[in-house]
Amino acid sequence: MAYMALQPPPPANPPAPERAREASRRLRFVSQPDLPHVAEVREFSAPGPAEPIPLRAYRGSGTVSGETLPAVVYYHGGGWVVGDLDSHDWTCRMIANAADCAVISVDYRLAPEHRFPAAYDDSLAAVKWIAANAATLRIDPARISVGGDSAGGNLAAAVAIALRDEGRIALKAQVLTYPIVDLTASYDERFAQGVALTNGSMRFYIDAYAPETAQRKDWRASPMLAKSLKGLPPALIVLAGFDPLCAEGEAYAARLAKEGVDVTVRRYQGQMHGFASRAKLLPKAYEAIADMAALLKAHQ
């Protein structure tokens, strides 16, 4: 936080979303270590509901060339407003290496240019296309999991519910890192300032993605409001103590458990939102990656 306070603010002229994106790009260069080596990186796209969806696929460094691998479809964080394939390049590489799997990162459309349900629609379309093209991608369609952080955790949770309801793709697991699960939730005033993600920032992101009250009550935007969570795949929920999203993550985990879902919660009490992708500044990220890999390996 001290480092961030010393940085010059982004130019004031661009609209707020562009300022947020520029700030995110700047932070990435100082908060993430050098990119780890992986066995393979490929870029391609899936057909989307409005336009092609860029994808980036990784194969862990310990995997065998040509081997059919379990896969994680990963949705990046950034409040549905910032983030892209590059912002979570380090995270996806780390997961691929630690879990000996393939990771396919999804570059869904961003708000406010594309409001709800655009990001959700892209996220669901991407995982369906990936499963349908598993042979070409050298992944096992019966061993697909979803994961994501923050807004990406929101999308992963919503996709898991949608796929359960459709009954065509049986996910192996869901990895939700400080997920946004309830757009109608109120926030602890302790997080009004002095943390990486403030209450005000959350309100900005929600306003950009789902400006209407009815949208926020839709389970596709707020998975916590789904009628049922029964039958969902095993879940890992990673939480940070100094995070306005911690309480709703705890509530989602409790509801999953109550409805019979196998759920594991890893609580990092001294960490802030975003720590799992900022290992250069917040080295607890390595422990969080190990937690993710352990769950994924257990359900491959």
N, C-alpha and C positions, 0 to 999 in steps of 0.2 A: 504494500500500500504506500510505503514511503517512496519507493521508486516511481510508482505511477503518479504520485502527486508532483514529482519533480519534472515530469515530461511536459513539453509544450502542448497545448491543446490542439486538436485538429483545426484546420481552417474553418471559420465561422460561416462562410458563404454557402457551402453546399447544404442541401436539406439534411435534417437530423439523421435519417438512415445512412446517408453517405458518410457523415461524420463518425457514426458508430462503426461502420465498416472499416474506415481508415484507422480508427483507434485500435480495432481488433487486429488489423494487419500489423501495425507497429508493435503491439504487445507480443505477438507470436514470435517475432525475431529475437526477443530478449528473454522470453519465458520458456521456450522449448529447446531441448538439447539438439545436437546434430542428429540428422535422420539416421536411424539404424538400417543396416543392410537387410534386405529381404531377398528371397529367391527370385521373385518376379513381380513386376508392376505392369499392368496393362490398363489402358484407357479406352473406353468405348461408350456407347449410349444405348438406352432402352427407349422404345416408343412410349411417349407419355400421353396423357389426356389432352394436353394443349400443345406440347412441343417435345422434342427429344430430351431425355433425362440423362445428363452426363454421369457416368459411373467410373470408378477407379478400383481395380481388383489387385489385391496383394496375396502372395503365397509366402507363408512363413519360411524363414531361412533354413529351418531344420527339416523341411518337407522334401519328398522325393519328386523329381521331375516327372510329370505325367501322371502322378498319383491322383486318384479321386479323393478330394478332401472334404471334410465338413466345412461349412461356411457360416460366417456371420455377416448379415446385411446391416451396415452401420449408418446411422443418421446423425449428422453432426449437430452440435449445439450452436447457440447464437441467437436465441429468442425469436426464431423464425425470420430474423431481419439480417443478421450477419452470419458469416461462416461460409465455407465452401470445401472443395476437395483438399485444398492446400492447408486450411486452418487445422484440419484433423489428420493430416498426413502422418505426423509423428505417432499419434494415438493409434491409428489403424495398423501401422507397421509394428508397433509394440505388441498389440493384441495378436496379430498374425504370428509373430515369432514366439510369444509366450504360450499360445494355445495350440501351436503346430497346425494351423488351419488356414483357410482362405478368408479374407475379409473383403467385402465389396462395399465401398463407400458411395453414398447416394447424394447427388447435388440437386436437391429439390428446389422448386421455385421459392423465392423469398418475398416477404411482405416489406413494405405496404404495397409494392407494385402488384403483388399477387396475394390476395388475402385468403383467409380460410374459406373453403377447404383445399386450396391449391397444394400446400405442402403435404397435407395428408393424402390427397389424391395421387400425387407423384410418388409418395413413399409406398403406398399400397401397389400401385402399378409396377414399381421397380421390383419389389420382392416377387411378385407374380411372374414377371418376365424372367427374372433370374432363375426361379424354380423351373420354368418351362424350357430354359436354355441351359440347364445344368450340365448336360453332356458336353456341350461346346465349351463351357467354362471350367470343365474338369472338377466339378463339385458334385456331392451326393445330394440329390433332391430330398432324401429322407433325413438328412442331417443339416438342416438349415436353422439357424437361430437369428434373432434380431437384437440389436443393441443401439444405444445412443445416450448422449448426455444432454441434460437440460431440455431445450426444445426438441432435440433429437430423441431424448428419453420419452418425451410426450408422444412423438410420432411412432416410436417402437412399441409403446404400450398400446396405442390405438390400433396399429397394424395387427398386433397379436390378437386383439379382440375381434377385429374384422375377419381374420383368417380362421379363428375358432368358429365364428358364426357361419362362414362359408363352407367349412369342412373339407376343403380340397388340399390344403397344405398344413401338415401337422408340424408346427415348430418344435424344436428340441428345447429351446430355452430363450429367455429374454433377459438382457442385461441393461438395467436402467440406472444411469448415473445421475444423481440429483435431478430426477425428472420433474417436469412441470406436469401435474396430473389434474389440477382443478383451477380453472381460470376464474372461478367465482370465489376463491379463497381470499381471506384477509391475511395481512402479514404482520408479524411481530414488530413493534415499533423500535426494538433494539437495532433493527437493520435498516433504519432510515438513512444512515450514513456510516462511513468508516469501514465498509466491507467491499469486496470485489463486485458483488451484485447487491444493489440496494432495492428497497421497496419501490422507489420512484422509477428505477430502471425496469423493474418487472411490469409496472403499469404502462410504461412506454411501449414495451414489447407486446403486451397483450392488446393494447389499443391499436397497434399497427397490424397485428395478425387477425384479431377477432373484435372489431370495434362495436359490434352489436351484442346486446345482452343475450338474445336467443342463440347466437353462435356459441357463446361461452358455456351455455348449458347443454350443448350438443356433446354426446360422449366422444365423438371423433376429435373434439377439441379438449374435452375434459374427461379422460378415461375414468376418473374417480366417480363420475356420474352415470356410468353404464349400469344397466339394470342388474346385470350379473357378471361376476368375474370367475365363476366356476368354469373349470375345464381349461383354464389358461396354462401355458407351459411353465415349468419351473422358472423362478425369477431370482435374480440378484439385484438388490437395491443398494447402491452406494450413496451415502449421505455425508454432507459436511456440516459441522456444528454451527458455523457462523454463516448461515445461508438462509434467506427468507423462504426457501423451498424445503427446508428440512422437515418442518411440521407436516406438510402435505405428503412428503415421501414416507414418513412414519405412518401416517394414516392409510396410505395406499397399501403399504406392506401389511398393516394390521387387517385390512379388509381382505386382501388376497389370502392371508392365513385363515381367516374366519370362514372363507368360502372354499377352503380345501386345497388351495394352491400351495405347492412346495415353494417357500420363499425364504431367502437368506438376506439378512440386513447387515451391512458393514458400515459402522458409524465412525467417521473420522472427526472427533469432537473439536480438535484444534484447527481444522481446515476451513477454507472459504470456498464458495462456489467457483468452479472452474479449475480446482487444483489438479484434477486427474489428467489434464492436458498441459500443465505448466511445470513440468518436472525440474526445469532449470532453477526456478525460484521456489518451488514447493515440492521437495523430493518425496513426500508421501505418495505422490503420483505412482511411483514404482510399486508400492504396496497395493494400491487400488488396481493397477494392471494385473498384478499377480492374483488378486481376488477374482477378477473377471476370467482370467485364464483357467483358474481352478474350477469355476462353475462350468465353463464351456467344455473343458475336458471331461468333467463328470457326466456330461449329458451328450457327448459325441456319439 
